[in-house]
Amino acid sequence: MDVLLPRTLEEALDQKAAHPDAVCLAGGTDVMVEINFGRARPGTIIDVSHLAELKGSRRENGRWFLGAGEPYTQVIRKMADVKPLVEASRSVGSPQIRNRGTVGGNLGTASPAGDALPVLAAFDTEVVLASRRGRRNVQWNQFLKGPKKTSIEKDELILGTRWSHVRGPGSFSKIGTRNAMVISLVGLCLVVDEDGRRVRVALGSVAPTIVRAPEGEDFISQLMTEAGVWDDPSRSIPESACDEFATRVARAARPIDDVRGTAVYRTHACKVLARRSLRWALEDRKLGTWL
């Protein structure tokens, strides 16, 4: 196995072009597990963990950019304005894993259980890719093709992700077989877009890839319009409407039975998380705590 250590992004792109089958390593929290268990034995590894071009997060003309190599610990410290992403980052592994693991790694691995991925889906994120041929932006749902499958070309690297800032409350929550250091049975991100008057919901671990819940989104967004909740956050939504929203969100799931849980349990968990997340968001709107 050859390990390449590029000093700049340009050098890394040259190496990826010369070694299209090379595996890129940033935090290594997924790659090294595969290697250590003998499930992968790449001929070449490109260590991109020291590339400054992949680090950092920033606001650019009303849009966020998060470098692919920025560790979860730094996301937690620096991105308080993106609460759902901070909450998802806190749920990842242990402090040691969060010090090494990256959102770019979550994207590259493309596991439907990736904790950051429902957040990226709810924010309608685009993935920024680079190669010697140039750069291109790919919407999250076009980038994630299936379990551990993406649309990245062999000569490309993930530079980061970019999305428009959303004004409004939101949250990320997940259910697992224990309270910490666990692969999620269900992950859910709910974001309220105050300017677009739209509630967005994305689900993880319940389908071959991350999915949005358009039926639930349409239902609750329209109901909030009809009930005047967008204009007056103090107004209430009936409990029956919250239940209907949760049921419609769960319809977007296509879960399976596996060692972590059954499809029936996952569907039930979707309803619980959807209802709970909606109630949190509505309460935040009433109290103005998200402002």
C-alpha positions in Angstrom: 0.0 0.0 0.0 1.3 3.4 -1.0 0.5 6.5 1.1 0.7 9.9 -0.6 1.0 13.1 1.4 0.1 16.1 -0.7 1.1 19.5 0.6 -1.5 21.5 -1.5 -4.8 21.0 -3.1 -3.2 21.2 -6.5 -0.8 18.4 -5.6 -3.6 16.3 -4.3 -5.6 16.7 -7.5 -2.5 15.7 -9.5 -2.2 12.6 -7.4 -5.9 11.7 -7.7 -5.7 12.1 -11.5 -2.6 9.8 -11.6 -4.2 7.3 -9.2 -7.9 7.3 -9.9 -8.5 4.2 -7.7 -6.8 5.8 -4.7 -8.8 6.2 -1.5 -8.8 9.6 0.2 -8.3 9.8 3.9 -9.1 12.8 6.1 -10.2 11.7 9.6 -10.0 8.0 8.8 -12.9 7.1 11.1 -14.6 5.1 8.4 -11.7 4.2 6.1 -9.5 2.7 8.8 -12.3 0.6 10.2 -12.7 -1.0 6.7 -9.0 -1.6 6.4 -8.5 -2.9 10.0 -11.4 -5.4 9.5 -9.9 -6.6 6.2 -12.9 -5.4 4.2 -10.8 -3.0 2.1 -7.2 -3.0 0.9 -6.6 0.0 -1.3 -3.4 0.1 -3.3 -3.0 3.8 -2.7 -4.2 6.2 0.0 -4.1 10.0 -0.4 -3.9 11.6 3.0 -5.8 15.0 2.6 -6.0 15.7 6.3 -3.4 18.5 6.2 -4.8 20.4 3.3 -5.7 24.0 4.4 -8.0 24.3 1.4 -10.3 21.7 3.0 -10.5 23.3 6.4 -12.8 25.9 7.9 -16.3 27.2 7.6 -17.5 30.7 6.6 -20.5 32.7 5.5 -20.3 33.9 1.8 -23.1 36.4 0.7 -25.8 34.7 2.7 -24.5 31.2 2.1 -22.6 28.8 4.3 -19.5 26.9 3.1 -18.1 24.0 5.2 -14.8 22.5 4.2 -14.7 18.8 3.7 -11.8 18.4 6.1 -13.3 20.4 9.0 -13.6 18.1 12.1 -16.9 17.8 13.9 -15.3 19.4 17.0 -14.7 22.6 15.0 -18.3 22.5 13.6 -19.6 22.5 17.2 -17.3 25.3 18.2 -17.7 27.6 15.2 -21.2 27.0 13.7 -23.6 27.8 16.5 -25.9 29.6 13.9 -26.5 26.2 12.2 -28.0 24.5 15.2 -29.1 21.2 13.5 -25.6 20.6 12.2 -24.1 21.3 15.6 -26.6 18.8 17.2 -25.7 16.2 14.6 -22.0 16.7 15.1 -22.4 16.3 18.9 -24.1 12.9 18.3 -21.1 11.5 16.3 -19.1 8.9 18.2 -16.8 9.9 21.0 -14.8 13.1 21.5 -11.8 11.4 19.9 -13.9 10.5 16.9 -15.3 14.0 16.7 -11.8 15.4 16.7 -10.9 13.5 13.6 -14.2 12.8 11.7 -15.5 15.2 9.1 -18.7 15.9 7.2 -16.7 15.4 4.0 -16.0 11.8 5.3 -19.7 11.3 5.9 -20.4 12.3 2.3 -17.6 10.2 0.9 -18.8 7.1 2.8 -22.4 7.8 1.8 -23.9 5.6 4.5 -27.6 6.2 5.0 -26.8 6.2 8.7 -24.4 9.2 8.4 -25.5 11.6 11.1 -24.7 14.8 9.2 -26.4 13.8 6.0 -30.1 14.4 7.0 -29.0 18.0 8.0 -27.4 18.5 4.6 -30.5 17.2 2.9 -32.8 19.5 5.0 -30.7 22.5 4.0 -30.7 21.5 0.3 -26.9 21.4 0.3 -24.8 21.2 -2.8 -21.5 19.3 -2.7 -18.5 21.1 -4.2 -16.2 18.8 -6.1 -12.8 19.5 -7.7 -10.5 17.7 -10.2 -7.7 18.8 -12.6 -10.6 19.4 -15.1 -12.2 22.0 -12.9 -14.8 22.4 -10.2 -18.5 21.5 -10.2 -21.4 21.6 -7.7 -23.8 18.7 -7.3 -27.0 18.7 -5.3 -27.0 16.4 -2.3 -29.7 14.1 -3.7 -27.8 13.8 -7.0 -24.5 13.1 -5.2 -25.9 10.4 -2.9 -26.9 7.5 -5.1 -27.4 4.7 -2.7 -25.7 2.8 0.2 -22.1 3.8 0.0 -22.5 5.0 -3.6 -22.0 8.5 -4.9 -21.7 10.4 -8.2 -18.2 11.5 -7.6 -15.8 10.8 -10.5 -12.6 8.8 -9.8 -10.4 11.9 -10.3 -12.4 14.2 -8.0 -12.0 15.3 -4.4 -14.8 16.7 -2.2 -13.9 20.3 -1.4 -16.9 21.0 0.9 -20.5 21.7 1.0 -22.5 24.9 0.4 -26.0 26.0 1.3 -28.2 29.1 1.7 -28.6 30.3 5.2 -32.1 29.4 6.5 -33.7 31.8 9.0 -35.7 29.8 11.5 -35.5 27.1 14.2 -34.5 23.6 13.6 -33.1 20.4 15.2 -31.5 17.1 14.6 -32.4 14.0 16.6 -31.7 10.3 16.4 -32.6 7.0 18.0 -30.1 4.3 18.6 -29.7 1.1 20.7 -27.9 3.1 23.4 -27.4 6.8 24.4 -23.9 7.4 22.9 -21.4 6.1 20.4 -24.1 4.4 18.4 -25.1 4.0 14.7 -28.5 5.5 14.3 -31.6 3.5 13.9 -33.4 6.6 12.7 -32.1 10.1 12.2 -34.3 13.1 11.5 -33.6 16.8 10.8 -36.4 19.4 10.8 -35.8 22.9 9.6 -38.2 25.8 9.6 -37.7 28.2 6.7 -39.3 31.4 7.9 -38.7 33.4 4.7 -39.9 30.6 2.4 -42.7 29.6 4.8 -41.7 26.0 4.5 -41.0 23.2 6.9 -38.3 20.8 5.7 -37.8 17.3 7.0 -35.1 14.8 6.1 -34.6 11.2 7.3 -31.6 8.9 7.7 -31.2 5.2 8.3 -34.7 4.4 6.9 -34.0 4.0 3.2 -31.1 3.1 0.8 -30.0 6.8 1.1 -31.1 10.0 2.8 -34.7 11.0 1.9 -36.9 14.1 2.3 -40.5 13.8 3.4 -42.4 16.0 0.9 -45.8 14.8 1.9 -45.3 15.8 5.5 -43.6 19.1 4.5 -46.5 20.1 2.2 -49.1 19.2 4.8 -47.6 21.2 7.7 -46.4 24.1 5.7 -49.9 24.6 4.2 -51.6 24.1 7.6 -49.4 26.8 9.2 -50.5 29.1 6.4 -54.2 28.4 6.8 -54.0 28.7 10.7 -52.1 31.9 10.5 -49.1 30.5 12.4 -46.5 31.9 10.0 -47.7 35.4 10.8 -48.5 34.8 14.5 -46.2 32.2 16.2 -48.4 32.3 19.3 -51.2 30.5 17.5 -51.5 26.8 18.2 -51.7 23.7 15.9 -54.1 20.9 16.9 -52.6 17.8 18.4 -54.3 15.8 15.6 -52.5 17.9 13.0 -49.1 17.1 14.6 -50.1 13.4 14.6 -51.0 13.6 10.9 -47.8 15.4 10.1 -45.8 12.6 11.8 -47.7 9.9 9.9 -47.0 11.6 6.6 -43.3 12.0 7.4 -43.1 8.3 8.2 -44.5 7.4 4.8 -41.3 8.7 3.2 -39.3 5.9 5.0 -38.5 2.6 3.3 -36.9 0.8 6.2 -35.6 -2.8 6.5 -35.1 -5.3 9.3 -31.5 -5.6 10.4 -29.4 -6.3 13.5 -30.1 -2.9 14.9 -33.9 -2.9 14.6 -37.0 -3.8 12.7 -38.7 -1.9 9.9 -41.8 -1.6 12.0 -39.8 0.0 14.9 -38.0 2.4 12.5 -41.3 3.6 11.1 -42.7 4.1 14.6 -39.5 6.0 15.5 -39.9 8.3 12.5 -43.3 9.3 13.8 -42.0 9.9 17.3 -39.1 12.1 16.1 -41.1 14.0 13.6 -43.8 14.9 16.1 -41.2 15.8 18.8 -39.1 17.9 16.4 -42.2 19.8 15.2 -43.2 20.6 18.7 -39.7 21.8 19.5 -39.8 24.1 16.5 -43.2 25.5 17.3 -42.2 26.2 20.9 -39.0 27.9 19.7 -41.1 30.1 17.4 -43.5 31.1 20.2 -40.6 32.0 22.6 -38.4 33.5 19.9 -35.5 31.5 21.3 -34.1 30.9 17.7 -33.7 34.6 17.0 
